Amino acid sequence: MTVSSPTDLRNVALVGHQGSGKTALAEAMLYTSGEIGRPGSVNEGTTQSDYHPSEKDRQMSIFTSLLHAEWHGDKINILDTPGYPDFASEVIAAMKVADTALYVMDARSGVEVGTEMAWTYGEQEETPSLFVVNHIDQQASDFRTIVDEIEDRFGRGATVVQIPAGEGTRSLIDVLRMQQLYYPENSSEPEVQPIDEAFAEEANELHETLVEDIAANDEALMETYFEQGKLTEAQMRDGLRAAMLERELFPVFVTSATEVIGVSRLMSFIDNVCPSPADRPVQTENGDTLIADADDETVGFVYRTMAQEHVGEYSYVRAYDGTLESGSDLENAETGATERIGQIYVLNGEDRQNVPRLVAGDLGALVKLDDTNTNDTLRESGSDVVIPPIQFPRPRYTMAVEATETGKEDKLAQGLHQITAEDPSLVYDHDPILNQLTLSGQGELHLQIAKSRLQRRAGVEVTFSTPRVSYREAIKNRATADYRHKKQSGGAGEFADISMLVEPLDGDFHPPDFVDVRDEETVETEWGAEIHFVNAIVGGVIDMNKFFSSIQKGVLDAMQEGPVAGFPVGDIRVCIYDGGMHPVDSNEAAFKRAAYECFRNAFHDASPVLMEPIREVTVTTPDDYTGDVISDLNTRRGRIQGINTQGPLQQIKAEVPEAELHKYSTALRSVTHGRGLHMTRFSHYDVMPDNVQEEVVNDATAEAAA
């Protein structure tokens, strides 16, 4: 269809727990609108949404699919999102560009962790929302208990618009219109019936409650309600839209997506009540407000990048303002580069239709943009508009990654660049000190999917392994050492004599009586440690103008290799206070070697210890699991820093050694039955317990010997 105005558009995201029926609902919406001839099946791999090979293999949504349907002259863009927690970034991106979130819940299971997670993202984006209780035709469905759960978890804003007319039914009662709707088999259109006497009293009570909820959020409607004792259907629709925009009310609907029950009425509500892009102004980075208007200057935003077989790379885009037209030139606000807009598509999964333009508020896909990535704003030259970027979650799960076959390193690097550009919640990193490449994401399944994508996209098989921890070596005390390097091999030899003091870099330097400080310099290493070099040479026993840089290099080499277990040395002070040189045999190589050996000797005499990275961990969990989470953190040598209450949830802060957090997201999911989330960030280095240090040193020694 041709869309000419933002008011003709509705952008909805289907969100909720895995298995709640989001993809089936999307299929039912396409079928009901006439977009497809029959609904596809997730189990058979025939849906419009789940078309990627990894989705068909696992019979679950992994990526957000963009779909669209025409309904009564308007276009409904549908974002079908995954429900598994590892793919939260897909939900977050969809929430960024949707104007309404539909929280789909299984009538047999109620509120689940995927619903709670998506609710958090909806709150962050202030997205108008409604609830869809799915599978009402199943005998085990329990609608009224679910409504109680919704109110308990998400507040009292939930307001019932529909109820099922009995358990395991094909009928529902619409308490807004006060109609009973019966959906015959093999039909998406309902038969309107009088409300059954068994439900009449409840329907009347719920209608009055709905009217009161709507009136309570609008003074004018409240006055009308007091004067007339009722509201018209049009007044109720307008009041609901206004309350949804303010996130004061969240209508509750019922469906059975697989039986196409209640879907047509839901789509009519989306069309008549849910906000259009024109109803939701957008704040730009500089604080200005954009109100979607097809005649304004063009502003587009890339919310997702994805490669499509036989097509190339798609940039999924929302036109926030103006009209995005094929053949036009737009500036990338991030890079300053000019992009020529080529083909524009509207999508139903992998099925695409070429269109000449997207008006403000519409969603579509662009192909072959040269210099544009996810989170980039496209705008007209001279504009200063920047759409605020999507805030993707920080990684929670990390594995070391390497190509299974030697010689595939370049392909691996290229593949990692591709998949992390498509999914910014995947992060890869190379640690030159550990010579280790790591890939981080939201969980174990997230990385397994990434592994499959690397094989398909880059043609490289990879192996995951436990990542090595970046330990540091340190000392607890002050120590001194002397070292004389002397080498004769015929002709000129090598000679260097050094006396060195080492101590922890903790506060100011208080030199002993035999040290006379002449000069000081602080150097930062490649691995982030500081060395405070002190020159205390007197009487010219060493020509420090000539050999000081060589001494520094020798110390740095010894620090990087690690005297105890091969790990880099942390912050330290090194003082050169005595030594000797030979007028002929002393050279830079000799002093570099002498400094290297002298530092190692002094380090071993200064009570060396291993330091381990400590991460600040924040766990959010329902209160029921608080004790189990704390017990698990204690087994990981965690130190609890505090517990804060956030509604029905508890937020636990702890400091935990990085070595104890490998696969923690999987363990937390088990402990909290999938309802706990965690975030981590580096805090500091701390001394390891003796027994743990001994184990690490033994492992490092054995690895070095091997």
DONU-787696 format. One record per residue (C-alpha): residue in one letter; x, y, z. Coordinates in steps of 0.02 Angstrom, whole numbers, padded with zeros to 5 digits, always signed. Layout:
N
AXYZ/...
% end
This chain:
706
M+00000+00000+00000/T+00052+00181-00024/V+00070+00277+00139/S+00059+00465+00125/S+00046+00520+00307/P+00113+00466+00477/T-00067+00458+00539/D-00093+00309+00422/L+00039+00208+00515/R+00046+00101+00672/N+00210+00025+00730/V+00188-00117+00855/A+00315-00231+00937/L+00262-00405+00991/V+00361-00440+01150/G+00356-00568+01289/H+00423-00734+01349/Q+00484-00870+01232/G+00340-00983+01180/S+00202-00860+01224/G+00143-00857+01043/K+00215-00695+00973/T+00262-00769+00804/A+00096-00860+00792/L+00007-00696+00829/A+00107-00609+00693/E+00056-00746+00571/A-00126-00729+00623/M-00119-00540+00597/L-00048-00562+00421/Y-00178-00695+00382/T-00323-00594+00452/S-00272-00443+00348/G-00259-00548+00190/E-00072-00522+00175/I-00044-00712+00172/G-00160-00853+00119/R-00137-00962+00273/P-00043-00946+00438/G+00127-01030+00445/S+00187-01146+00583/V+00338-01122+00697/N+00359-01310+00716/E+00356-01336+00528/G+00471-01187+00494/T+00345-01104+00378/T+00316-00936+00465/Q+00354-00768+00385/S+00453-00715+00540/D+00568-00859+00581/Y+00652-00880+00413/H+00836-00884+00462/P+00914-01059+00461/S+00961-01048+00646/E+00780-01003+00690/K+00711-01149+00591/D+00839-01267+00668/R+00791-01216+00846/Q+00606-01179+00814/M+00620-01012+00902/S+00638-00828+00860/I+00817-00765+00870/F+00807-00604+00769/T+00673-00470+00760/S+00574-00486+00600/L+00491-00339+00515/L+00317-00374+00446/H+00172-00267+00388/A-00015-00282+00359/E-00149-00166+00291/W-00302-00143+00400/H-00448-00030+00356/G-00338+00083+00251/D-00195+00097+00375/K-00028+00008+00377/I+00022-00089+00532/N+00208-00124+00546/I+00238-00276+00656/L+00403-00309+00744/D+00406-00491+00799/T+00541-00504+00932/P+00627-00654+01015/G+00581-00697+01193/Y+00738-00786+01252/P+00840-00674+01370/D+01001-00696+01270/F+00924-00595+01129/A+00872-00445+01232/S+00960-00325+01113/E+00834-00371+00977/V+00692-00322+01093/I+00777-00160+01146/A+00804-00108+00964/A+00622-00147+00921/M+00561-00044+01069/K+00663+00102+01004/V+00561+00115+00843/A+00391+00046+00898/D+00250+00160+00953/T+00156+00023+01047/A+00216-00134+01136/L+00103-00286+01138/Y+00151-00396+01286/V+00100-00571+01233/M+00074-00695+01374/D+00027-00878+01377/A-00141-00898+01465/R-00076-01060+01541/S+00085-00985+01612/G+00049-00803+01655/V+00185-00673+01680/E+00356-00746+01642/V+00533-00680+01644/G+00530-00628+01460/T+00378-00520+01497/E+00464-00439+01645/M+00621-00404+01544/A+00524-00326+01401/W+00425-00221+01524/T+00587-00146+01587/Y+00637-00097+01410/G+00464-00024+01379/E+00481+00083+01535/Q+00649+00147+01476/E+00576+00200+01308/E+00409+00256+01384/T+00320+00148+01255/P+00129+00142+01261/S+00082-00038+01297/L-00057-00165+01303/F-00068-00346+01360/V-00124-00492+01251/V-00170-00650+01346/N-00146-00787+01215/H-00204-00970+01204/I-00372-00935+01286/D-00445-01085+01193/Q-00339-01202+01299/Q-00422-01288+01446/A-00282-01245+01566/S-00296-01057+01534/D-00330-00949+01686/F-00371-00771+01631/R-00420-00695+01797/T-00264-00757+01887/I-00158-00682+01749/V-00242-00512+01768/D-00202-00519+01954/E-00020-00561+01911/I-00011-00416+01788/E-00072-00294+01920/D+00047-00367+02049/R+00200-00357+01936/F+00164-00201+01833/G+00049-00092+01937/R-00136-00051+01938/G-00138+00023+01763/A-00197-00138+01681/T-00377-00116+01624/V-00478-00261+01553/V-00553-00235+01379/Q-00594-00417+01343/I-00624-00577+01439/P-00641-00757+01377/A-00819-00823+01384/G-00774-00977+01484/E-00623-01093+01487/G-00566-01174+01325/T-00682-01063+01226/R-00689-00989+01052/S-00790-00843+01119/L-00738-00683+01203/I-00831-00536+01277/D-00779-00360+01227/V-00824-00251+01376/L-00782-00090+01283/R-00913-00123+01150/M-01015-00238+01264/Q-01022-00376+01134/Q-00992-00563+01137/L-00889-00622+00990/Y-00888-00802+00931/Y-00750-00857+00810/P-00800-01008+00706/E-00666-01130+00651/N-00573-01081+00493/S-00634-00902+00502/S-00548-00744+00560/E-00709-00644+00568/P-00820-00662+00723/E-01005-00683+00743/V-01076-00547+00856/Q-01190-00622+00989/P-01283-00561+01143/I-01182-00578+01302/D-01218-00743+01387/E-01315-00722+01549/A-01177-00815+01643/F-01058-00672+01604/A-01177-00524+01599/E-01146-00464+01777/E-00957-00478+01763/A-00960-00392+01593/N-01062-00246+01661/E-00944-00226+01809/L-00791-00229+01698/H-00869-00105+01578/E-00901+00016+01720/T-00724-00010+01784/L-00654+00024+01609/V-00757+00183+01592/E-00702+00243+01765/D-00519+00204+01727/I-00529+00305+01566/A-00622+00451+01646/A-00502+00457+01794/N-00360+00504+01675/D-00451+00647+01588/E-00542+00789+01678/A-00656+00828+01531/L-00708+00646+01516/M-00733+00638+01703/E-00855+00784+01694/T-00946+00702+01549/Y-00956+00539+01645/F-01027+00626+01800/E-01155+00720+01695/Q-01211+00579+01580/G-01164+00423+01680/K-01079+00347+01528/L-00954+00377+01388/T-00976+00345+01203/E-00865+00219+01114/A-00774+00362+01026/Q-00743+00450+01192/M-00678+00288+01267/R-00560+00261+01120/D-00492+00439+01131/G-00473+00426+01320/L-00383+00260+01306/R-00262+00328+01176/A-00220+00477+01286/A-00197+00366+01440/M-00089+00244+01343/L+00023+00386+01282/E+00050+00437+01463/R+00074+00254+01515/E-00069+00271+01637/L-00175+00130+01566/F-00128-00036+01487/P-00277-00122+01402/V-00291-00311+01419/F-00348-00416+01270/V-00373-00603+01241/T-00329-00706+01087/S-00289-00878+01024/A-00164-00843+00887/T-00156-01021+00820/E-00347-01024+00803/V-00354-00841+00745/I-00474-00800+00887/G-00486-00617+00938/V-00355-00560+00812/S-00469-00454+00702/R-00534-00359+00854/L-00356-00332+00917/M-00305-00262+00748/S-00453-00144+00747/F-00402-00082+00919/I-00223-00055+00858/D-00292+00041+00709/N-00421+00145+00804/V-00340+00173+00973/C-00152+00141+00974/P-00046+00295+00938/S+00023+00337+00767/P+00200+00404+00746/A+00125+00579+00739/D+00061+00555+00917/R+00235+00524+00988/P+00359+00668+00972/V+00542+00617+00978/Q+00678+00709+01074/T+00839+00732+00976/E+01014+00731+01050/N+01018+00921+01060/G+00850+00929+01150/D+00740+00977+01002/T+00574+00892+00969/L+00530+00802+00807/I+00347+00779+00765/A+00328+00658+00619/D+00279+00755+00463/A+00304+00692+00285/D+00340+00870+00223/D+00482+00907+00346/E+00668+00882+00315/T+00712+00698+00304/V+00779+00609+00458/G+00808+00421+00460/F+00879+00308+00594/V+00960+00137+00569/Y+00903+00026+00712/R+00970-00138+00647/T+01092-00208+00518/M+01074-00382+00448/A+01141-00479+00299/Q+01014-00561+00186/E+01063-00706+00075/H+01067-00660-00111/V+01033-00477-00067/G+01177-00416+00040/E+01172-00306+00193/Y+01007-00229+00246/S+00999-00071+00350/Y+00833-00076+00442/V+00775+00103+00457/R+00637+00208+00531/A+00597+00371+00443/Y+00577+00486+00592/D+00537+00643+00492/G+00511+00699+00313/T+00511+00573+00171/L+00651+00450+00136/E+00661+00432-00052/S+00758+00318-00168/G+00892+00415-00262/S+00913+00550-00130/D+01076+00594-00043/L+01082+00600+00146/E+01221+00637+00269/N+01273+00512+00401/A+01275+00614+00562/E+01404+00497+00640/T+01534+00492+00500/G+01493+00646+00396/A+01490+00536+00241/T+01357+00559+00107/E+01249+00407+00070/R+01152+00386-00091/I+00988+00301-00049/G+00964+00158-00170/Q+00827+00029-00162/I+00699+00042-00021/Y+00602-00111+00033/V+00455-00148+00145/L+00469-00322+00216/N+00369-00471+00272/G+00511-00574+00344/E+00625-00616+00199/D+00492-00569+00070/R+00526-00394+00007/Q+00433-00266-00096/N+00520-00119-00177/V+00444+00051-00137/P+00497+00225-00194/R+00489+00306-00023/L+00456+00292+00164/V+00359+00434+00247/A+00392+00493+00424/G+00355+00354+00548/D+00368+00210+00425/L+00486+00062+00439/G+00582-00020+00298/A+00752-00078+00239/L+00889+00001+00135/V+01023-00096+00042/K+01207-00068+00005/L+01241+00084+00114/D+01429+00107+00108/D+01467+00191+00273/T+01316+00171+00388/N+01294+00057+00538/T+01168+00022+00674/N+01127+00178+00779/D+01173+00300+00640/T+01062+00447+00594/L+01037+00492+00411/R+00989+00674+00381/E+00989+00811+00251/S+01149+00910+00226/G+01160+01056+00346/S+01044+00976+00474/D+01102+00954+00654/V+00974+00820+00701/V+01040+00664+00787/I+00922+00528+00851/P+00981+00465+01023/P+01064+00294+01002/I+00996+00129+01064/Q+01074+00083+01231/F+01122-00098+01206/P+01157-00206+01360/R+01336-00240+01412/P+01398-00418+01384/R+01365-00547+01521/Y+01452-00701+01450/T+01626-00718+01376/M+01721-00857+01288/A+01892-00866+01208/V+01874-00897+01021/E+01994-00963+00891/A+01981-01035+00717/T+01976-01225+00715/E+02090-01228+00562/T+02256-01137+00557/G+02269-01003+00424/K+02089-00947+00448/E+02131-00803+00566/D+02094-00667+00437/K+01926-00745+00395/L+01886-00756+00580/A+01928-00572+00606/Q+01820-00523+00458/G+01676-00631+00519/L+01685-00559+00695/H+01680-00384+00624/Q+01525-00427+00522/I+01423-00509+00659/T+01465-00378+00790/A+01417-00239+00669/E+01249-00325+00646/D+01225-00358+00832/P+01307-00224+00942/S+01271-00327+01098/L+01407-00445+01036/V+01582-00381+01074/Y+01748-00455+01022/D+01916-00406+01095/H+02098-00452+01072/D+02210-00449+01225/P+02390-00432+01162/I+02461-00472+01334/L+02370-00638+01346/N+02371-00660+01156/Q+02187-00703+01171/L+02036-00665+01064/T+01870-00662+01157/L+01688-00648+01104/S+01562-00583+01230/G+01372-00581+01226/Q+01216-00602+01330/G+01228-00788+01365/E+01279-00961+01309/L+01146-00976+01173/H+01188-00802+01108/L+01367-00857+01077/Q+01315-01023+01002/I+01209-00929+00875/A+01357-00815+00841/K+01463-00970+00812/S+01338-01033+00682/R+01333-00864+00598/L+01523-00860+00586/Q+01519-01026+00495/R+01380-00971+00377/R+01438-00792+00347/A+01628-00808+00349/G+01651-00992+00311/V+01755-01018+00467/E+01726-01145+00606/V+01777-01088+00778/T+01813-01166+00946/F+01759-01089+01110/S+01861-01112+01269/T+01869-01041+01445/P+01950-00869+01433/R+02112-00841+01527/V+02106-00713+01665/S+02219-00562+01658/Y+02305-00581+01827/R+02438-00461+01889/E+02594-00493+01992/A+02637-00376+02135/I+02745-00363+02291/K+02700-00328+02471/N+02869-00267+02538/R+03025-00170+02492/A+03179-00266+02435/T+03349-00231+02357/A+03459-00332+02240/D+03627-00318+02151/Y+03667-00393+01984/R+03827-00390+01882/H+03819-00439+01700/K+03989-00486+01629/K+04022-00573+01466/Q+04185-00604+01374/S+04186-00683+01202/G+04346-00618+01125/G+04367-00435+01083/A+04244-00314+01164/G+04138-00393+01300/E+03982-00342+01396/F+03981-00266+01570/A+03848-00187+01677/D+03827-00177+01866/I+03663-00122+01946/S+03595-00103+02123/M+03406-00087+02128/L+03268-00058+02256/V+03089-00110+02222/E+02931-00077+02325/P+02743-00065+02302/L+02685+00097+02222/D+02582+00151+02371/G+02596+00333+02420/D+02751+00443+02418/F+02928+00377+02409/H+03020+00377+02575/P+03197+00329+02526/P+03316+00242+02646/D+03470+00336+02704/F+03584+00262+02571/V+03472+00328+02429/D+03494+00504+02364/V+03355+00543+02239/R+03416+00637+02084/D+03273+00618+01962/E+03100+00536+01949/E+02989+00479+01806/T+02823+00386+01798/V+02791+00272+01651/E+02626+00187+01604/T+02639+00014+01528/E+02540-00060+01384/W+02441-00163+01510/G+02391-00012+01614/A+02515-00022+01758/E+02619+00124+01822/I+02806+00117+01858/H+02885+00253+01961/F+03067+00255+01907/V+03187+00339+02029/N+03363+00387+01975/A+03475+00391+02131/I+03644+00369+02047/V+03777+00484+02118/G+03958+00506+02071/G+03931+00450+01892/V+03952+00265+01929/I+03825+00238+01789/D+03803+00360+01645/M+03615+00379+01663/N+03603+00496+01514/K+03668+00354+01408/F+03599+00197+01492/F+03440+00248+01586/S+03326+00206+01438/S+03407+00034+01423/I+03381+00003+01609/Q+03197+00051+01589/K+03177-00069+01443/G+03253-00212+01542/V+03136-00180+01689/L+02985-00167+01573/D+03028-00332+01489/A+03043-00418+01659/M+02877-00342+01714/Q+02785-00396+01558/E+02848-00575+01570/G+02808-00585+01756/P+02943-00653+01874/V+02826-00771+01969/A+02698-00847+01850/G+02715-00756+01685/F+02582-00623+01718/P+02620-00437+01698/V+02674-00341+01852/G+02557-00209+01921/D+02600-00038+01993/I+02775-00032+02065/R+02919+00084+02111/V+03096+00047+02047/C+03246+00142+02113/I+03420+00127+02035/Y+03541+00183+02172/D+03712+00108+02133/G+03812+00010+02006/G+03960+00017+01893/M+04013+00023+01711/H+04164-00015+01604/P+04235+00117+01486/V+04242-00008+01342/D+04129-00157+01378/S+03975-00066+01444/N+03837-00044+01316/E+03647-00031+01306/A+03620-00219+01285/A+03723-00255+01442/F+03626-00133+01550/K+03460-00195+01481/R+03507-00374+01529/A+03573-00323+01700/A+03415-00224+01739/Y+03306-00371+01685/E+03395-00495+01801/C+03414-00373+01945/F+03228-00332+01943/R+03180-00515+01945/N+03293-00549+02095/A+03230-00400+02192/F+03049-00444+02150/H+03068-00622+02217/D+03137-00552+02382/A+02995-00426+02405/S+02856-00550+02454/P+02776-00570+02282/V+02589-00603+02267/L+02464-00626+02128/M+02327-00497+02105/E+02162-00546+02025/P+02035-00433+01938/I+01880-00401+02043/R+01717-00357+01957/E+01571-00262+02028/V+01419-00373+02001/T+01239-00311+02009/V+01107-00447+02015/T+00922-00407+01996/T+00807-00546+02054/P+00634-00576+02125/D+00639-00576+02314/D+00602-00763+02323/Y+00776-00802+02255/T+00878-00675+02353/G+00946-00802+02477/D+00995-00925+02341/V+01083-00789+02241/I+01182-00731+02392/S+01231-00910+02437/D+01291-00939+02259/L+01392-00777+02261/N+01473-00830+02425/T+01531-00993+02346/R+01615-00885+02213/R+01715-00789+02344/G+01598-00642+02321/R+01583-00502+02449/I+01407-00432+02464/Q+01409-00242+02462/G+01224-00206+02483/I+01044-00251+02441/N+00916-00127+02376/T+00730-00156+02352/Q+00654-00107+02184/G+00469-00146+02192/P+00448-00336+02189/L+00633-00357+02145/Q+00793-00355+02246/Q+00955-00281+02179/I+01109-00363+02253/K+01279-00282+02233/A+01436-00385+02261/E+01621-00388+02221/V+01671-00552+02141/P+01836-00614+02068/E+01827-00621+01879/A+01890-00800+01879/E+01734-00854+01974/L+01611-00775+01851/H+01638-00887+01700/K+01466-00945+01641/Y+01384-00852+01784/S+01237-00799+01675/T+01194-00984+01650/A+01209-01020+01836/L+01104-00869+01883/R+00970-00921+01761/S+00964-01091+01846/V+00960-01021+02023/T+00821-00896+01984/H+00722-01003+01862/G+00766-00882+01724/R+00706-00726+01815/G+00872-00655+01872/L+00984-00537+01774/H+01157-00472+01809/M+01277-00339+01750/T+01463-00329+01785/R+01602-00202+01768/F+01784-00198+01817/S+01815-00133+01993/H+01995-00160+02047/Y+02136-00285+02074/D+02151-00374+02240/V+02271-00500+02318/M+02222-00682+02291/P+02202-00805+02435/D+02358-00914+02457/N+02273-01077+02406/V+02202-01002+02247/Q+02368-00918+02207/E+02461-01082+02226/E+02342-01167+02104/V+02359-01028+01975/V+02550-01026+01989/N+02559-01215+01969/D+02446-01209+01815/A+02548-01067+01739/T+02711-01158+01773/A+02646-01319+01695/E+02582-01224+01542/A+02750-01137+01520/A+02842-01303+01534/A+02726-01381+01404/
% end
